[in-house]
Amino acid sequence: MYTNILVALDGSDTSHQALDTALRLARQNDALLHPLYVVDLPGIAFGTPGFNPQPLCDALRRDGERVIAGARDRMAAQRINGSPRVIDTVTPGEGVAQCIQRAAQEYHADLIVMGTHGRRGFQRFVLGSVAERVVRGAPCPVLLVPLRAQPAADETASHPAEKELP
């Protein structure tokens, strides 16, 4: 059913759960998986006199490389092929959602998987979520994965029938 799956990651718990879902779908469909981390430097950083945005860009890129390395390791362990990568917003006005949509087109993705809530907190309240903006302009279906509470180990042991199946 799916041949190219893009999963948007930002290092949040919700994006980890989106990766779990994307790995499962890629395995079930023998699909390529393309984990994507978008480095987004706030536009104000570029317009502030005397501010050098390079250290912030470098730190964000290192964080992205760490997240993508984790995804790459999990893909290798499950023998799932694909091309994980970190990309930057092209211009200060371009948002994360547009980068995800552009990458989906480049990968010829037939599904985008992403979490419903990421790291953007207050900005989500003010601007609307990245997930909502991706859904509005996506070139393919989008599967939104909500954050699920993880049961404590003793809860799982006392209710084995309620464990989530792989």
LINCOR-V913450 format. One record per residue. N is the residue number from 1. RES is the residue in three letters. SS is DSSP state (h for helix, s for strand, l for the rest). PHI is phi in whole degrees, -180 to 180 (NA if undefined). OMEGA is omega in radians with two decimals (* if undefined). Layout:
# LINCOR-V913450
n:N res:RES ss:SS phi:PHI omega:OMEGA
n:N res:RES ss:SS phi:PHI omega:OMEGA
This chain:
# LINCOR-V913450
n:1 res:MET ss:l phi:NA omega:3.11
n:2 res:TYR ss:l phi:-114 omega:3.10
n:3 res:THR ss:l phi:-117 omega:3.12
n:4 res:ASN ss:s phi:-135 omega:-3.12
n:5 res:ILE ss:s phi:-116 omega:3.06
n:6 res:LEU ss:s phi:-101 omega:3.06
n:7 res:VAL ss:s phi:-121 omega:-3.13
n:8 res:ALA ss:s phi:-88 omega:-3.10
n:9 res:LEU ss:s phi:-122 omega:3.04
n:10 res:ASP ss:l phi:-138 omega:3.13
n:11 res:GLY ss:l phi:88 omega:3.14
n:12 res:SER ss:l phi:-78 omega:3.09
n:13 res:ASP ss:h phi:-60 omega:-3.13
n:14 res:THR ss:h phi:-66 omega:3.13
n:15 res:SER ss:h phi:-71 omega:3.03
n:16 res:HIS ss:h phi:-64 omega:3.11
n:17 res:GLN ss:h phi:-70 omega:3.05
n:18 res:ALA ss:h phi:-63 omega:3.10
n:19 res:LEU ss:h phi:-64 omega:3.08
n:20 res:ASP ss:h phi:-55 omega:-3.13
n:21 res:THR ss:h phi:-64 omega:-3.13
n:22 res:ALA ss:h phi:-64 omega:3.09
n:23 res:LEU ss:h phi:-62 omega:3.13
n:24 res:ARG ss:h phi:-62 omega:3.13
n:25 res:LEU ss:h phi:-65 omega:3.13
n:26 res:ALA ss:h phi:-63 omega:3.12
n:27 res:ARG ss:h phi:-64 omega:-3.11
n:28 res:GLN ss:h phi:-65 omega:-3.06
n:29 res:ASN ss:h phi:-105 omega:-3.05
n:30 res:ASP ss:l phi:50 omega:-3.06
n:31 res:ALA ss:l phi:-100 omega:2.97
n:32 res:LEU ss:s phi:-77 omega:3.12
n:33 res:LEU ss:s phi:-117 omega:-3.08
n:34 res:HIS ss:s phi:-123 omega:3.05
n:35 res:PRO ss:s phi:-67 omega:-3.06
n:36 res:LEU ss:s phi:-135 omega:3.04
n:37 res:TYR ss:s phi:-121 omega:-3.12
n:38 res:VAL ss:s phi:-104 omega:3.05
n:39 res:VAL ss:s phi:-86 omega:-3.08
n:40 res:ASP ss:l phi:-125 omega:3.09
n:41 res:LEU ss:l phi:-93 omega:-3.14
n:42 res:PRO ss:l phi:-54 omega:-3.11
n:43 res:GLY ss:l phi:-56 omega:-3.12
n:44 res:ILE ss:h phi:-63 omega:-3.12
n:45 res:ALA ss:h phi:-65 omega:-3.12
n:46 res:PHE ss:h phi:-80 omega:-3.08
n:47 res:GLY ss:h phi:-98 omega:-3.10
n:48 res:THR ss:l phi:-88 omega:-3.14
n:49 res:PRO ss:l phi:-59 omega:3.09
n:50 res:GLY ss:l phi:80 omega:3.14
n:51 res:PHE ss:l phi:-94 omega:3.09
n:52 res:ASN ss:l phi:-97 omega:-3.09
n:53 res:PRO ss:l phi:-76 omega:-3.03
n:54 res:GLN ss:h phi:-60 omega:3.11
n:55 res:PRO ss:h phi:-61 omega:3.10
n:56 res:LEU ss:h phi:-67 omega:3.08
n:57 res:CYS ss:h phi:-58 omega:-3.13
n:58 res:ASP ss:h phi:-63 omega:3.14
n:59 res:ALA ss:h phi:-65 omega:3.11
n:60 res:LEU ss:h phi:-65 omega:3.12
n:61 res:ARG ss:h phi:-65 omega:3.10
n:62 res:ARG ss:h phi:-61 omega:3.10
n:63 res:ASP ss:h phi:-62 omega:3.11
n:64 res:GLY ss:h phi:-62 omega:3.13
n:65 res:GLU ss:h phi:-63 omega:3.10
n:66 res:ARG ss:h phi:-65 omega:3.14
n:67 res:VAL ss:h phi:-63 omega:-3.12
n:68 res:ILE ss:h phi:-68 omega:3.09
n:69 res:ALA ss:h phi:-62 omega:3.08
n:70 res:GLY ss:h phi:-62 omega:3.11
n:71 res:ALA ss:h phi:-65 omega:3.13
n:72 res:ARG ss:h phi:-61 omega:3.12
n:73 res:ASP ss:h phi:-63 omega:3.14
n:74 res:ARG ss:h phi:-67 omega:3.08
n:75 res:MET ss:h phi:-64 omega:-3.12
n:76 res:ALA ss:h phi:-63 omega:-3.14
n:77 res:ALA ss:h phi:-62 omega:-3.13
n:78 res:GLN ss:l phi:-101 omega:3.13
n:79 res:ARG ss:l phi:56 omega:3.08
n:80 res:ILE ss:l phi:-107 omega:-3.12
n:81 res:ASN ss:l phi:-89 omega:3.10
n:82 res:GLY ss:s phi:161 omega:-3.08
n:83 res:SER ss:l phi:-138 omega:3.07
n:84 res:PRO ss:l phi:-68 omega:3.09
n:85 res:ARG ss:s phi:-159 omega:3.05
n:86 res:VAL ss:s phi:-109 omega:3.08
n:87 res:ILE ss:s phi:-127 omega:3.10
n:88 res:ASP ss:s phi:-106 omega:2.95
n:89 res:THR ss:l phi:-62 omega:-3.03
n:90 res:VAL ss:l phi:-75 omega:3.14
n:91 res:THR ss:l phi:-129 omega:3.11
n:92 res:PRO ss:l phi:-58 omega:-3.13
n:93 res:GLY ss:l phi:-86 omega:-3.13
n:94 res:GLU ss:l phi:-78 omega:-3.13
n:95 res:GLY ss:l phi:-99 omega:3.12
n:96 res:VAL ss:h phi:-60 omega:-3.11
n:97 res:ALA ss:h phi:-60 omega:3.14
n:98 res:GLN ss:h phi:-65 omega:3.10
n:99 res:CYS ss:h phi:-64 omega:3.12
n:100 res:ILE ss:h phi:-64 omega:3.12
n:101 res:GLN ss:h phi:-63 omega:3.13
n:102 res:ARG ss:h phi:-63 omega:3.12
n:103 res:ALA ss:h phi:-63 omega:3.11
n:104 res:ALA ss:h phi:-60 omega:3.10
n:105 res:GLN ss:h phi:-67 omega:-3.13
n:106 res:GLU ss:h phi:-62 omega:-3.14
n:107 res:TYR ss:h phi:-83 omega:-3.01
n:108 res:HIS ss:l phi:56 omega:-3.11
n:109 res:ALA ss:l phi:-65 omega:3.03
n:110 res:ASP ss:l phi:-106 omega:3.03
n:111 res:LEU ss:s phi:-160 omega:2.98
n:112 res:ILE ss:s phi:-112 omega:3.07
n:113 res:VAL ss:s phi:-116 omega:3.12
n:114 res:MET ss:s phi:-157 omega:3.10
n:115 res:GLY ss:s phi:-77 omega:3.13
n:116 res:THR ss:l phi:-76 omega:-3.13
n:117 res:HIS ss:l phi:-135 omega:3.13
n:118 res:GLY ss:l phi:-115 omega:-3.06
n:119 res:ARG ss:l phi:-88 omega:-2.87
n:120 res:ARG ss:l phi:-85 omega:2.96
n:121 res:GLY ss:h phi:38 omega:-3.07
n:122 res:PHE ss:h phi:-58 omega:-3.14
n:123 res:GLN ss:h phi:-62 omega:3.11
n:124 res:ARG ss:h phi:-62 omega:-3.13
n:125 res:PHE ss:h phi:-63 omega:-3.07
n:126 res:VAL ss:h phi:-79 omega:-2.98
n:127 res:LEU ss:h phi:-105 omega:-2.99
n:128 res:GLY ss:l phi:90 omega:-3.01
n:129 res:SER ss:l phi:-76 omega:3.04
n:130 res:VAL ss:h phi:-59 omega:-3.14
n:131 res:ALA ss:h phi:-58 omega:3.14
n:132 res:GLU ss:h phi:-62 omega:-3.14
n:133 res:ARG ss:h phi:-71 omega:3.08
n:134 res:VAL ss:h phi:-64 omega:-3.13
n:135 res:VAL ss:h phi:-58 omega:-3.09
n:136 res:ARG ss:h phi:-63 omega:-3.05
n:137 res:GLY ss:h phi:-121 omega:-3.06
n:138 res:ALA ss:l phi:-69 omega:3.10
n:139 res:PRO ss:l phi:-84 omega:-3.11
n:140 res:CYS ss:l phi:-154 omega:3.09
n:141 res:PRO ss:s phi:-61 omega:3.13
n:142 res:VAL ss:s phi:-124 omega:3.06
n:143 res:LEU ss:s phi:-103 omega:3.14
n:144 res:LEU ss:s phi:-97 omega:-3.10
n:145 res:VAL ss:s phi:-108 omega:3.13
n:146 res:PRO ss:l phi:-79 omega:3.06
n:147 res:LEU ss:l phi:-72 omega:3.09
n:148 res:ARG ss:l phi:-106 omega:3.06
n:149 res:ALA ss:l phi:-70 omega:3.12
n:150 res:GLN ss:l phi:-86 omega:3.12
n:151 res:PRO ss:l phi:-68 omega:3.06
n:152 res:ALA ss:l phi:-66 omega:-3.09
n:153 res:ALA ss:h phi:-57 omega:-3.12
n:154 res:ASP ss:h phi:-72 omega:3.06
n:155 res:GLU ss:h phi:-68 omega:3.13
n:156 res:THR ss:h phi:-64 omega:-3.13
n:157 res:ALA ss:h phi:-67 omega:-3.11
n:158 res:SER ss:h phi:-82 omega:3.13
n:159 res:HIS ss:l phi:-132 omega:-3.05
n:160 res:PRO ss:h phi:-62 omega:-3.13
n:161 res:ALA ss:h phi:-71 omega:-3.10
n:162 res:GLU ss:h phi:-94 omega:3.12
n:163 res:LYS ss:l phi:-67 omega:3.11
n:164 res:GLU ss:l phi:-75 omega:3.12
n:165 res:LEU ss:l phi:-81 omega:3.13
n:166 res:PRO ss:l phi:-68 omega:*
